[in-house]
Amino acid sequence: MTEIFTLLGAGLLQAFEPLNLFMIFAGCLAGLFIGAMPGLGSVNGVAILLPITFLVPPTAAIIFLAALYYGAMYGGAISSITLGIPGASTAVATVFDGRPMAQSGRADQALTAAAIASFIGGTISVVLFTLFAPPLAEFALKFGPHEEFALMLLAFATFIGLGGDDIPKTLFSICLGLLLATVGFDQISGEPRLVFFNDREQMAVLETLGVADAGSMVPVFDSVGWFSRGIQFLVLAIGVYGIGEMIWTINASRYKVTMTETKISARRILRGIVGMKDAWKGTTIGSLLGFFVGILPAAGATPGSLMSYGVTKMMSRNPRSYGEGNPDGVAAPEAANNSASTGAMLPMMTLGIPGSPTTAVLLAGMV
């Protein structure tokens, strides 16, 4: 235990270095804007700004990406409350009560509740991370092929469970992901898989099609050269989320979106802080449940926030008030998505298995 506190103290001293403090501030500010942009989210934000890792020392780079991750978690609440449009999938549950609060003139109270709940959820998750990381790291050293297979099976089973009633679509997504992961050279046999044509076969096809200068066009269609490297997760994540964002933007442009005016003052913020006494139950449930859901591979902050909202509503004495502007309905998902963000880093740090898409991109940055 003494060694843990010594290492924590060394980490805190390193975090307070001028460059690292600046990277924390810059990361949180950038994450706030990225999270507030509907549809962008922490995955694309971390992936887009990943080249920052080549410009600064490794510690500062990881601090920047982690700060960006946490900033995006709260930023999603801004558009959810003021626009009624989730800034990311992690902020979907915040819309349920955050938007009605804004429409009734309590947008400042909703934003304050989201900020305080996010801070409390993040703080509790760091404490839990410190307690659970050492034993899990020791357990990770005993991991072998059998345990890895069982964990992957658990991840796929979690996918099915989170898919709800739409199980066929979930199974199709899993199979598609496995198919894309097989592109490239087989690690055991060395045989190329799904790389399409080689140079001679390409030339023969192009000549058959009547292309005059087939030899000069082969490098353009060099599928072997590109696909033999495999499809990297980072490229796939940006492509999938980018296509989803384009489709969402096309559909959203058909509807008229109005922004709720938010009046912010010191008195109203103080009133919102005092009003947090009505949201303690949602904050507590979200902080604890979000962390343990975030630990599960393939889960992450989105199911954590939705589950926390549902559990808080189920345990409330007045469940009918949810969806009409209950502060607990804002605090629970916001505490959960910040807590789950830290929880998702636990399997990444100890087992090398990301707990969410964003931590998968973070793992690429660490490598």
C-alpha positions as CSV (number, residue, x, y, z in Angstrom):
1,M,0.0,0.0,0.0
2,T,2.9,2.3,0.8
3,E,4.3,1.8,-2.7
4,I,0.9,2.7,-4.3
5,F,0.8,6.0,-2.4
6,T,4.4,6.7,-3.4
7,L,3.7,6.1,-7.1
8,L,0.5,8.2,-6.8
9,G,2.5,11.1,-5.3
10,A,5.1,10.8,-8.1
11,G,2.3,10.9,-10.7
12,L,0.7,14.0,-9.1
13,L,4.0,15.8,-9.1
14,Q,4.5,15.0,-12.7
15,A,1.0,16.1,-13.6
16,F,1.7,19.5,-12.0
17,E,4.6,20.2,-14.3
18,P,3.9,23.4,-16.4
19,L,3.8,21.5,-19.8
20,N,1.5,18.8,-18.4
21,L,-0.8,21.3,-16.7
22,F,-1.1,23.2,-20.0
23,M,-1.9,19.9,-21.9
24,I,-4.6,19.2,-19.3
25,F,-6.2,22.6,-19.8
26,A,-5.9,22.3,-23.6
27,G,-7.2,18.8,-23.7
28,C,-10.3,19.6,-21.5
29,L,-11.0,22.7,-23.5
30,A,-10.8,20.9,-26.8
31,G,-12.8,18.0,-25.5
32,L,-15.5,20.4,-24.3
33,F,-16.0,21.8,-27.8
34,I,-15.7,18.3,-29.4
35,G,-18.2,16.8,-27.1
36,A,-20.7,19.7,-27.6
37,M,-20.6,19.1,-31.4
38,P,-23.5,16.7,-32.1
39,G,-22.4,13.4,-33.5
40,L,-18.6,13.9,-33.1
41,G,-17.9,12.4,-29.7
42,S,-14.8,11.4,-27.9
43,V,-13.8,8.6,-30.3
44,N,-13.4,10.9,-33.3
45,G,-12.0,13.7,-31.2
46,V,-9.2,11.5,-29.8
47,A,-8.5,9.9,-33.2
48,I,-8.3,13.2,-35.0
49,L,-5.9,14.7,-32.4
50,L,-3.8,11.6,-32.1
51,P,-0.9,13.1,-34.1
52,I,-0.3,15.4,-31.1
53,T,1.5,12.5,-29.6
54,F,4.3,13.0,-32.1
55,L,4.9,16.6,-31.1
56,V,5.2,16.4,-27.3
57,P,6.8,14.0,-24.8
58,P,4.9,10.7,-24.3
59,T,3.6,11.6,-20.8
60,A,2.2,14.9,-21.9
61,A,0.6,13.3,-25.0
62,I,-1.3,10.6,-22.9
63,I,-2.3,13.4,-20.4
64,F,-3.7,15.4,-23.3
65,L,-5.6,12.5,-24.8
66,A,-7.1,11.5,-21.4
67,A,-8.1,15.2,-20.7
68,L,-9.7,15.3,-24.1
69,Y,-11.6,12.1,-23.3
70,Y,-13.0,13.5,-20.0
71,G,-13.7,16.9,-21.5
72,A,-15.8,15.3,-24.2
73,M,-17.8,13.4,-21.7
74,Y,-19.1,16.6,-20.1
75,G,-19.3,18.5,-23.4
76,G,-21.9,16.0,-24.7
77,A,-24.3,17.3,-22.0
78,I,-24.2,20.8,-23.3
79,S,-25.9,20.1,-26.7
80,S,-28.1,17.4,-25.0
81,I,-29.6,20.0,-22.6
82,T,-29.6,23.2,-24.7
83,L,-30.4,21.6,-28.1
84,G,-32.0,18.3,-27.2
85,I,-29.5,16.6,-29.5
86,P,-26.9,14.3,-27.8
87,G,-23.4,15.4,-28.4
88,A,-22.4,11.7,-28.3
89,S,-24.0,8.4,-27.6
90,T,-22.8,8.7,-24.0
91,A,-25.1,11.7,-23.5
92,V,-28.3,10.1,-24.9
93,A,-29.8,9.5,-21.4
94,T,-29.0,13.1,-20.4
95,V,-31.6,14.4,-23.0
96,F,-34.5,12.6,-21.2
97,D,-34.5,15.0,-18.3
98,G,-32.0,17.7,-19.3
99,R,-34.0,19.0,-22.2
100,P,-37.3,19.3,-20.3
101,M,-35.4,21.2,-17.6
102,A,-34.0,23.6,-20.2
103,Q,-37.4,24.1,-21.8
104,S,-38.8,25.1,-18.4
105,G,-36.1,27.7,-17.8
106,R,-33.8,25.6,-15.7
107,A,-31.0,25.0,-18.2
108,D,-28.4,26.5,-15.8
109,Q,-29.5,24.1,-13.1
110,A,-29.2,21.1,-15.5
111,L,-25.7,22.2,-16.7
112,T,-24.6,22.7,-13.1
113,A,-26.0,19.3,-12.0
114,A,-24.2,17.7,-15.0
115,A,-20.9,19.3,-14.1
116,I,-21.0,18.5,-10.4
117,A,-22.1,14.9,-11.1
118,S,-19.4,14.5,-13.7
119,F,-16.8,15.7,-11.1
120,I,-18.1,13.4,-8.4
121,G,-18.3,10.4,-10.7
122,G,-14.8,10.9,-12.0
123,T,-13.4,11.3,-8.5
124,I,-15.1,8.2,-7.1
125,S,-13.9,6.2,-10.2
126,V,-10.3,7.2,-9.6
127,V,-10.5,5.9,-6.1
128,L,-12.0,2.6,-7.2
129,F,-9.4,2.4,-10.0
130,T,-6.6,2.8,-7.4
131,L,-8.1,0.0,-5.3
132,F,-8.9,-2.5,-8.1
133,A,-6.0,-2.0,-10.5
134,P,-3.2,-3.7,-8.5
135,P,-5.0,-7.0,-7.9
136,L,-6.3,-7.1,-11.5
137,A,-2.8,-6.4,-12.8
138,E,-1.5,-9.4,-10.8
139,F,-4.3,-11.5,-12.2
140,A,-3.4,-10.3,-15.7
141,L,0.1,-11.9,-15.4
142,K,-1.6,-15.3,-15.1
143,F,-3.6,-14.8,-18.3
144,G,-3.1,-17.4,-21.1
145,P,-4.8,-18.3,-24.4
146,H,-7.7,-20.0,-22.6
147,E,-8.5,-17.0,-20.4
148,E,-8.2,-14.6,-23.4
149,F,-10.6,-16.7,-25.4
150,A,-13.1,-16.8,-22.5
151,L,-12.8,-13.0,-22.1
152,M,-13.4,-12.4,-25.8
153,L,-16.4,-14.7,-25.6
154,L,-17.7,-12.6,-22.7
155,A,-17.2,-9.5,-24.8
156,F,-19.3,-10.9,-27.6
157,A,-21.9,-12.1,-25.2
158,T,-22.0,-8.5,-23.7
159,F,-22.5,-7.2,-27.3
160,I,-25.6,-9.5,-27.6
161,G,-26.9,-8.4,-24.2
162,L,-26.5,-4.7,-25.0
163,G,-28.1,-5.2,-28.4
164,G,-31.5,-5.7,-26.8
165,D,-34.2,-6.9,-29.1
166,D,-32.2,-6.3,-32.3
167,I,-30.0,-9.4,-31.9
168,P,-29.7,-10.2,-35.7
169,K,-28.2,-6.7,-36.4
170,T,-25.8,-7.2,-33.5
171,L,-24.7,-10.6,-34.7
172,F,-24.2,-9.2,-38.2
173,S,-22.0,-6.4,-36.8
174,I,-19.9,-8.9,-34.9
175,C,-19.4,-11.0,-38.0
176,L,-18.6,-8.0,-40.1
177,G,-16.0,-6.9,-37.6
178,L,-14.4,-10.3,-37.4
179,L,-14.3,-10.4,-41.3
180,L,-12.5,-7.0,-41.5
181,A,-10.1,-8.2,-38.8
182,T,-9.0,-11.1,-41.0
183,V,-7.8,-8.9,-43.8
184,G,-4.0,-9.2,-44.2
185,F,-1.5,-11.9,-43.6
186,D,-2.4,-14.8,-41.3
187,Q,-0.2,-14.6,-38.2
188,I,0.3,-18.4,-38.0
189,S,0.5,-19.6,-41.7
190,G,1.7,-16.3,-43.3
191,E,-0.9,-16.8,-46.0
192,P,-2.5,-13.6,-47.4
193,R,-6.3,-13.3,-46.7
194,L,-8.8,-11.1,-48.5
195,V,-6.1,-9.1,-50.3
196,F,-7.8,-9.6,-53.7
197,F,-5.4,-9.6,-56.8
198,N,-1.7,-9.7,-57.1
199,D,0.1,-7.7,-59.8
200,R,0.0,-10.3,-62.5
201,E,-3.7,-11.1,-61.9
202,Q,-4.5,-7.4,-62.0
203,M,-2.7,-6.9,-65.3
204,A,-4.6,-9.9,-66.8
205,V,-7.9,-8.5,-65.6
206,L,-7.2,-5.0,-67.0
207,E,-6.0,-6.4,-70.3
208,T,-9.2,-8.5,-70.5
209,L,-11.2,-5.3,-70.0
210,G,-9.4,-3.7,-72.9
211,V,-7.2,-1.3,-70.9
212,A,-4.3,-0.3,-73.2
213,D,-1.7,0.7,-70.6
214,A,-2.5,-1.9,-68.0
215,G,1.1,-2.0,-66.6
216,S,1.1,1.7,-65.5
217,M,-2.3,1.3,-63.8
218,V,-1.3,-1.7,-61.6
219,P,0.2,0.5,-58.8
220,V,-3.1,2.4,-58.7
221,F,-5.0,-0.8,-58.1
222,D,-2.3,-2.3,-55.8
223,S,-4.8,-4.0,-53.4
224,V,-2.1,-6.5,-52.3
225,G,0.1,-3.7,-51.0
226,W,-2.6,-2.0,-49.1
227,F,-4.7,-4.8,-47.8
228,S,-1.6,-6.9,-46.8
229,R,-1.1,-4.4,-44.0
230,G,-4.5,-5.2,-42.6
231,I,-7.3,-2.7,-41.7
232,Q,-6.2,-0.8,-38.6
233,F,-8.8,-0.1,-35.9
234,L,-8.1,3.6,-36.0
235,V,-8.9,3.9,-39.7
236,L,-12.0,1.7,-39.3
237,A,-13.2,3.7,-36.3
238,I,-12.9,7.1,-38.1
239,G,-14.6,5.7,-41.2
240,V,-17.5,4.1,-39.4
241,Y,-18.2,7.0,-37.1
242,G,-17.6,9.5,-40.0
243,I,-20.1,7.7,-42.2
244,G,-22.6,7.5,-39.3
245,E,-22.2,11.3,-38.7
246,M,-22.8,12.1,-42.4
247,I,-26.0,10.0,-42.4
248,W,-27.1,11.6,-39.2
249,T,-26.4,15.1,-40.5
250,I,-28.5,14.4,-43.7
251,N,-31.4,13.2,-41.6
252,A,-31.1,15.9,-39.0
253,S,-31.2,18.7,-41.6
254,R,-34.8,17.9,-42.3
255,Y,-35.9,18.9,-38.8
256,K,-35.9,22.4,-37.2
257,V,-33.7,22.5,-34.1
258,T,-34.0,25.4,-31.7
259,M,-31.5,26.3,-29.0
260,T,-32.7,27.1,-25.5
261,E,-31.3,30.3,-24.1
262,T,-29.3,29.7,-20.9
263,K,-28.8,32.5,-18.3
264,I,-25.6,31.9,-16.3
265,S,-24.8,34.0,-13.2
266,A,-23.0,33.4,-9.9
267,R,-26.3,33.4,-8.0
268,R,-27.9,30.9,-10.4
269,I,-24.9,28.6,-10.3
270,L,-24.9,28.7,-6.5
271,R,-28.7,27.8,-6.6
272,G,-27.8,24.9,-8.8
273,I,-25.2,23.7,-6.4
274,V,-27.6,23.8,-3.5
275,G,-30.2,22.0,-5.7
276,M,-27.8,19.0,-6.0
277,K,-29.2,17.8,-2.7
278,D,-32.1,16.5,-4.9
279,A,-29.7,14.6,-7.1
280,W,-27.5,12.7,-4.6
281,K,-29.1,9.3,-5.3
282,G,-28.6,9.5,-9.1
283,T,-25.0,10.7,-8.6
284,T,-24.2,7.8,-6.3
285,I,-25.8,5.2,-8.4
286,G,-24.2,6.5,-11.6
287,S,-20.7,6.8,-10.1
288,L,-20.7,3.2,-8.8
289,L,-22.6,1.4,-11.5
290,G,-20.9,3.3,-14.3
291,F,-17.5,2.3,-13.1
292,F,-18.2,-1.4,-12.9
293,V,-20.0,-1.4,-16.3
294,G,-17.1,0.4,-17.8
295,I,-14.7,-2.3,-16.7
296,L,-16.5,-4.9,-18.9
297,P,-14.8,-5.2,-22.3
298,A,-17.0,-3.9,-25.1
299,A,-19.3,-2.0,-22.7
300,G,-18.0,1.6,-22.1
301,A,-19.8,4.7,-21.1
302,T,-22.9,4.5,-23.3
303,P,-24.5,1.4,-21.7
304,G,-23.3,2.6,-18.3
305,S,-25.1,5.9,-18.6
306,L,-28.3,4.3,-19.9
307,M,-28.3,1.6,-17.2
308,S,-27.7,4.1,-14.4
309,Y,-30.6,6.2,-15.6
310,G,-32.8,3.1,-15.6
311,V,-31.7,1.9,-12.2
312,T,-32.1,5.4,-10.7
313,K,-35.6,5.7,-12.1
314,M,-36.5,2.2,-10.9
315,M,-35.3,3.0,-7.3
316,S,-37.0,6.4,-7.2
317,R,-40.1,7.0,-5.0
318,N,-41.6,9.1,-7.9
319,P,-40.6,7.4,-11.2
320,R,-43.2,9.4,-13.1
321,S,-41.2,12.6,-12.6
322,Y,-38.4,11.2,-14.8
323,G,-38.7,12.5,-18.3
324,E,-40.3,15.7,-17.1
325,G,-37.2,17.5,-15.7
326,N,-35.9,15.6,-12.7
327,P,-32.3,16.6,-11.6
328,D,-31.6,13.0,-10.7
329,G,-32.2,12.1,-14.3
330,V,-29.4,14.4,-15.4
331,A,-27.0,13.6,-12.6
332,A,-27.2,9.8,-13.0
333,P,-26.0,9.4,-16.6
334,E,-23.5,12.2,-16.3
335,A,-21.9,10.7,-13.2
336,A,-22.0,7.3,-15.0
337,N,-20.3,8.3,-18.3
338,N,-17.4,9.9,-16.4
339,S,-17.1,7.0,-14.0
340,A,-17.2,4.5,-16.9
341,S,-14.5,6.4,-18.8
342,T,-12.1,5.6,-15.9
343,G,-13.4,2.1,-15.6
344,A,-12.8,1.5,-19.3
345,M,-9.1,2.4,-18.8
346,L,-8.7,-0.4,-16.1
347,P,-8.7,-3.4,-18.5
348,M,-6.7,-1.3,-21.0
349,M,-4.0,-0.6,-18.4
350,T,-3.9,-4.0,-16.8
351,L,-5.0,-6.5,-19.5
352,G,-4.2,-4.6,-22.7
353,I,-7.9,-5.0,-23.7
354,P,-9.7,-1.7,-24.3
355,G,-13.0,-1.3,-22.4
356,S,-14.5,1.1,-25.0
357,P,-13.8,2.4,-28.5
358,T,-12.2,5.6,-27.2
359,T,-9.8,3.6,-25.0
360,A,-8.9,1.5,-28.0
361,V,-7.7,4.7,-29.7
362,L,-5.9,5.7,-26.5
363,L,-4.2,2.3,-26.6
364,A,-3.0,3.1,-30.1
365,G,-1.6,6.4,-28.8
366,M,0.2,4.7,-26.0
367,V,1.8,2.1,-28.3
